Amino acid sequence: MKLKMINKINLLKQQNIETCNILGVNIVISNMTEISRLFFEKMEEIRGEYVCISNVHTTVMASEDEQYRRVQNEAFLALPDGKPLVLACRKKGFKNAERIAGPDLMPEILNISQKYGCTHYFYGSTEETLGLLKEKFLKRYPDLKIAGMYAPPFRPLTKEEDEAVINRINEVKPDFIWVGLGAPKQENWMNSHKGRLSGIMFGVGAAFDFHAGTVKRAPRWMQEWCLEWLYRLCQDPKRLFKRYLETNTKFIWRILFKE
């Protein structure tokens, strides 16, 4: 299956959607209501495209890795998941920039999709997490249509296995494909499958764990004060300490003194 690629620039102009370049990544200036409406109104045009949910970590990685930066900018949209990205956009003059976080976008889309009968596919994480996710979502959204779920092995797939995954997803023709592999793996996966899958792909990372209840999300006040990273660091300091120390420091330095 090979879908026709859209003219992203023209479509975004038609929707009056601007972007702000932050460390080389084109971050979308919009809000949850406008973006959600766009996906449903233009669904047939943007099938096969993918959406990056960008934060400080992915943006700093993209600034230092040309290939990953290309992946971010080839997405249909790169949405500002982290509040620091929103503040950086506002610093550059985009006063109406708002946060569009992956864990918030997912339930917004799921809820609206009940009205239109749209279907969803969940790719990533573990069988246990996907089972909990399905249970919780069907309780919260009784009319939700889940086309399928798949937890891939924690290793690179062979070419034959990957083709089987593509066929498996396209057989059920989902409208939305939620990808929870973590960055940068999920963005690279979506880029390599652009135009080959029937639905719109969203790289939402930890949103699977948040909504399944296997990982707690930071309180709203910590999100608003740019402290969500600190909450996650306290949950998993061994894995996240070096990442946050390096990327947060680099981001602050470059935004304040180089941008």
Disulfide bonds with the S-S distance in Angstrom:
none
